[in-house]
Amino acid sequence: MKLPVLRDDRLTLAHVALATAMGALGVLATLDAWRDIYLIARDDEEYSHIFVVPLVAIFLVWVRRTRLRHCKPTGRLIGPLVVAIGWFFSSFGFYRGIQSFWHGGAVLVVVGCMLSVLGKGVIFRFFPAFLLLVFLVPAPGRLRLAIASPLQNWTASITQHLLEAFGVVNTEVNGNALTINGHAVLVAEACNGLRMVFALIMVGFAFCFAMPLRNYIRAIILLLSPLAAIFCNVIRMIPTIWMYGYMPEDAKQFHVYAGWAMLPLAFGMLYGLIRTLQWAMIPVNEYTLASQ
């Protein structure tokens, strides 16, 4: 069997296959950190969006796949440099107890291993996919708590006012707790929208860079992602709180499934926004993607 020859003038599928193998070696070299990331994503649903990150990154690469023919496998020395930087941060984070450094360094090691084959050209042509890998790193506890507290109160207040405005049920709000049908329903961390923030930012990010949008449109969409998270979370919370008051045995499972259902809803909302701007003759497109 004749092995494929790696060309020097452009990247081929053979380069991609070899880069994938190198990335797997990078995962093996930092397996403890990747195992910890997996356990966090599996056991804490606030980080479950991590499982979606590789799929979204692959999607962003796929819509730009024809750009591979314009990338040359040059500047591959950047790969070992990124590996060294990633190994330093991962080791520093491990021994100093800084979890985000430990995890982030492991991600850089894998990226560096792949760049050792692909070269520096892919960074510029597939930059959105590389940038998205930041979401593989679980957010530090302080950042997480800083986001969680206001989201709890805002979600509880908005949901309570909407429930009463539509005359669905009579509720009372106290801090981040709602009382419905005599049952106190805490807008606990599982319902505070933190997962929705990260997941919807990813949806917005993928939407922005999967379509030929102007940069200011992309910035607006990304900046509005937290507000979209609150909006979608309120939509999820209204039936969830009703179920906590009248069908508490099914409420928890419903709230989990409803959270994932918000992702296609958010994508549809963004698409509808772009179509509306186009209908209003507002310039939103800037260039055509290589795959189009």
C-alpha positions as CSV (number, residue, x, y, z in Angstrom):
1,M,0.0,0.0,0.0
2,K,1.4,3.3,-1.1
3,L,1.3,6.1,1.6
4,P,0.0,9.5,0.4
5,V,2.6,12.1,-0.3
6,L,2.3,15.3,1.7
7,R,2.3,18.2,-0.8
8,D,4.2,21.4,0.0
9,D,2.1,23.8,-2.2
10,R,-1.2,23.4,-0.4
11,L,-2.9,21.4,2.3
12,T,-4.6,18.2,1.5
13,L,-6.8,15.6,3.3
14,A,-3.5,13.8,4.1
15,H,-2.4,16.8,6.1
16,V,-5.8,17.0,7.9
17,A,-5.6,13.3,8.8
18,L,-2.0,13.6,10.1
19,A,-3.0,16.8,12.0
20,T,-5.9,14.9,13.6
21,A,-3.5,12.1,14.7
22,M,-1.1,14.7,16.1
23,G,-4.0,16.3,18.0
24,A,-4.9,12.9,19.5
25,L,-1.3,12.6,20.7
26,G,-1.6,16.0,22.3
27,V,-4.7,14.8,24.1
28,L,-2.9,11.7,25.4
29,A,0.0,13.9,26.6
30,T,-2.4,16.1,28.6
31,L,-4.9,13.3,29.4
32,D,-5.4,14.2,33.0
33,A,-6.6,17.8,32.1
34,W,-8.9,16.5,29.4
35,R,-10.4,13.9,31.7
36,D,-11.1,16.6,34.3
37,I,-12.8,18.8,31.6
38,Y,-14.9,15.8,30.6
39,L,-15.9,15.0,34.2
40,I,-16.8,18.7,34.9
41,A,-19.0,18.8,31.7
42,R,-20.6,15.5,32.6
43,D,-21.4,16.1,36.2
44,D,-22.2,19.9,36.1
45,E,-24.9,20.8,33.6
46,E,-23.8,24.4,33.7
47,Y,-20.8,23.2,31.7
48,S,-22.6,20.8,29.4
49,H,-22.1,23.2,26.5
50,I,-18.5,21.9,26.4
51,F,-19.7,18.8,24.6
52,V,-21.1,21.0,21.8
53,V,-17.9,23.0,21.2
54,P,-16.1,20.4,19.0
55,L,-19.2,20.0,16.8
56,V,-19.5,23.8,16.3
57,A,-15.8,24.1,15.6
58,I,-16.0,21.4,13.0
59,F,-19.0,23.2,11.5
60,L,-17.0,26.4,11.2
61,V,-14.2,24.6,9.5
62,W,-16.6,22.8,7.2
63,V,-18.2,25.9,5.8
64,R,-14.7,27.2,5.0
65,R,-13.3,23.8,3.8
66,T,-12.4,25.0,0.3
67,R,-10.0,27.5,1.9
68,L,-7.7,24.5,2.6
69,R,-6.5,24.7,-1.0
70,H,-5.3,28.2,-0.4
71,C,-3.3,27.3,2.7
72,K,0.3,26.2,2.4
73,P,1.9,24.0,5.1
74,T,4.5,26.7,5.9
75,G,5.5,28.3,9.2
76,R,5.1,25.0,11.0
77,L,7.6,26.0,13.7
78,I,4.7,27.9,15.3
79,G,3.3,24.5,16.3
80,P,6.1,23.5,18.7
81,L,6.1,27.1,20.1
82,V,2.4,26.8,20.9
83,V,2.9,23.4,22.4
84,A,5.6,24.8,24.7
85,I,3.5,27.7,25.8
86,G,0.5,25.4,26.4
87,W,2.7,23.0,28.4
88,F,4.0,25.8,30.5
89,F,0.5,27.2,31.3
90,S,-0.9,23.7,32.0
91,S,2.0,22.8,34.3
92,F,1.8,26.2,36.1
93,G,-1.9,25.9,36.5
94,F,-1.6,22.3,37.8
95,Y,1.0,23.1,40.5
96,R,-0.5,26.4,41.5
97,G,-4.0,25.2,41.6
98,I,-5.3,27.5,38.8
99,Q,-7.8,25.3,37.0
100,S,-8.4,27.5,34.0
101,F,-4.6,27.6,33.3
102,W,-4.4,23.8,33.6
103,H,-7.3,23.3,31.2
104,G,-6.4,26.1,28.8
105,G,-2.8,24.9,28.5
106,A,-4.0,21.5,27.6
107,V,-6.1,23.0,24.8
108,L,-3.1,24.9,23.5
109,V,-1.0,21.8,23.5
110,V,-3.5,20.0,21.2
111,V,-3.8,23.1,19.0
112,G,0.0,23.3,18.8
113,C,0.3,19.6,17.8
114,M,-2.1,20.2,14.9
115,L,-0.3,23.4,13.8
116,S,2.9,21.4,13.6
117,V,1.4,19.8,10.5
118,L,-0.9,22.4,9.1
119,G,1.3,25.5,9.5
120,K,0.4,29.0,10.5
121,G,-1.8,29.7,7.5
122,V,-4.8,27.9,8.9
123,I,-4.9,30.2,11.9
124,F,-5.9,33.2,9.8
125,R,-8.2,31.4,7.4
126,F,-10.0,29.4,10.2
127,F,-9.5,31.8,13.0
128,P,-13.2,31.6,14.2
129,A,-12.9,27.8,14.8
130,F,-9.7,28.3,16.8
131,L,-11.2,31.1,18.9
132,L,-14.2,29.0,19.7
133,L,-12.0,26.5,21.5
134,V,-11.9,29.0,24.4
135,F,-15.3,27.5,25.4
136,L,-13.6,24.2,26.1
137,V,-12.2,25.7,29.3
138,P,-14.7,25.7,32.2
139,A,-15.3,29.2,33.4
140,P,-13.5,30.1,36.7
141,G,-15.7,30.0,39.8
142,R,-15.5,33.8,40.5
143,L,-16.7,34.6,36.9
144,R,-19.4,32.0,37.2
145,L,-20.8,33.4,40.4
146,A,-20.5,37.0,39.1
147,I,-22.8,36.0,36.2
148,A,-25.1,33.7,38.2
149,S,-26.4,36.1,40.9
150,P,-27.8,38.9,38.6
151,L,-29.2,36.3,36.2
152,Q,-31.1,34.6,39.0
153,N,-32.8,37.8,40.2
154,W,-33.5,39.1,36.7
155,T,-35.0,35.8,35.5
156,A,-37.1,35.5,38.6
157,S,-38.5,39.0,38.4
158,I,-39.2,39.0,34.6
159,T,-40.8,35.5,34.8
160,Q,-43.0,36.5,37.7
161,H,-44.3,39.7,36.0
162,L,-45.0,37.8,32.8
163,L,-46.9,35.0,34.6
164,E,-49.1,37.6,36.3
165,A,-49.4,39.8,33.2
166,F,-50.8,36.9,31.2
167,G,-53.0,35.8,34.1
168,V,-51.6,32.3,34.1
169,V,-51.1,31.9,37.8
170,N,-50.7,34.1,40.9
171,T,-47.1,34.2,42.0
172,E,-45.0,35.9,44.6
173,V,-41.4,36.8,44.2
174,N,-38.8,37.0,47.0
175,G,-35.2,37.5,45.8
176,N,-34.6,34.6,43.4
177,A,-37.5,32.5,44.6
178,L,-41.0,32.3,43.2
179,T,-44.1,30.9,45.1
180,I,-46.7,29.2,42.9
181,N,-49.6,27.1,44.1
182,G,-48.2,27.2,47.6
183,H,-44.8,25.8,46.5
184,A,-41.6,27.8,46.8
185,V,-39.7,27.4,43.6
186,L,-36.1,28.6,43.8
187,V,-34.6,29.9,40.6
188,A,-31.5,27.9,41.5
189,E,-28.2,27.9,39.7
190,A,-29.5,25.2,37.4
191,C,-32.1,27.6,36.1
192,N,-30.2,30.9,36.2
193,G,-29.3,30.9,32.5
194,L,-25.6,30.6,32.9
195,R,-25.5,27.6,30.7
196,M,-27.7,29.5,28.3
197,V,-25.3,32.4,28.2
198,F,-22.3,30.3,27.1
199,A,-24.4,28.0,24.8
200,L,-26.1,31.0,23.1
201,I,-22.9,32.9,22.7
202,M,-21.6,29.8,20.9
203,V,-24.7,29.8,18.7
204,G,-24.3,33.4,17.9
205,F,-20.6,33.0,17.2
206,A,-21.3,30.1,14.8
207,F,-24.1,32.0,13.1
208,C,-21.9,35.1,12.7
209,F,-19.0,33.3,11.1
210,A,-21.0,30.8,9.1
211,M,-22.6,33.7,7.1
212,P,-20.9,36.5,5.2
213,L,-22.0,39.3,7.6
214,R,-20.4,42.7,8.1
215,N,-18.3,43.0,11.2
216,Y,-20.6,45.5,12.9
217,I,-23.5,43.0,12.5
218,R,-21.4,40.3,14.0
219,A,-20.4,42.6,17.0
220,I,-24.1,43.4,17.6
221,I,-25.1,39.8,17.6
222,L,-22.3,38.8,20.0
223,L,-23.1,41.7,22.4
224,L,-26.8,40.8,22.4
225,S,-26.1,37.1,23.2
226,P,-26.4,37.6,27.0
227,L,-29.7,39.4,26.6
228,A,-30.9,36.6,24.2
229,A,-29.9,34.1,26.9
230,I,-32.1,35.8,29.4
231,F,-35.0,36.0,26.9
232,C,-34.7,32.3,26.0
233,N,-34.3,31.4,29.7
234,V,-37.5,33.2,30.6
235,I,-39.3,31.3,27.8
236,R,-38.0,28.1,29.3
237,M,-38.8,29.2,32.9
238,I,-42.4,30.0,32.5
239,P,-43.6,26.4,31.8
240,T,-40.9,25.0,34.1
241,I,-42.1,27.0,37.1
242,W,-45.7,26.1,36.3
243,M,-44.6,22.4,36.3
244,Y,-42.8,22.9,39.6
245,G,-46.0,24.2,41.1
246,Y,-48.4,21.6,39.7
247,M,-46.2,18.7,38.3
248,P,-43.0,18.8,40.4
249,E,-42.1,15.2,39.6
250,D,-41.6,16.0,35.9
251,A,-40.4,19.5,36.2
252,K,-36.6,18.9,36.5
253,Q,-36.4,16.6,33.4
254,F,-38.6,19.1,31.4
255,H,-36.3,22.0,32.3
256,V,-33.2,20.1,31.0
257,Y,-34.8,19.2,27.7
258,A,-36.3,22.7,27.3
259,G,-32.8,24.2,27.8
260,W,-31.4,22.4,24.8
261,A,-34.5,23.3,22.8
262,M,-33.6,26.9,23.2
263,L,-30.5,26.5,21.0
264,P,-32.4,26.0,17.7
265,L,-34.9,28.6,18.8
266,A,-32.0,31.1,19.2
267,F,-30.6,30.2,15.8
268,G,-34.0,30.8,14.3
269,M,-34.3,34.1,16.0
270,L,-30.9,35.2,14.6
271,Y,-31.8,34.1,11.1
272,G,-35.1,35.9,11.4
273,L,-33.2,39.1,12.5
274,I,-30.9,39.0,9.5
275,R,-33.8,38.4,7.1
276,T,-35.6,41.3,8.6
277,L,-32.6,43.6,8.2
278,Q,-32.2,42.4,4.6
279,W,-35.9,43.1,4.0
280,A,-35.4,46.6,5.4
281,M,-32.6,47.1,2.9
282,I,-30.0,47.4,5.6
283,P,-26.6,46.2,4.4
284,V,-25.6,43.1,6.4
285,N,-23.5,41.1,4.0
286,E,-19.9,41.9,3.3
287,Y,-18.4,39.0,1.4
288,T,-19.0,35.5,0.1
289,L,-17.6,32.6,2.0
290,A,-15.3,30.3,0.2
291,S,-17.8,27.5,0.3
292,Q,-20.5,29.5,-1.4
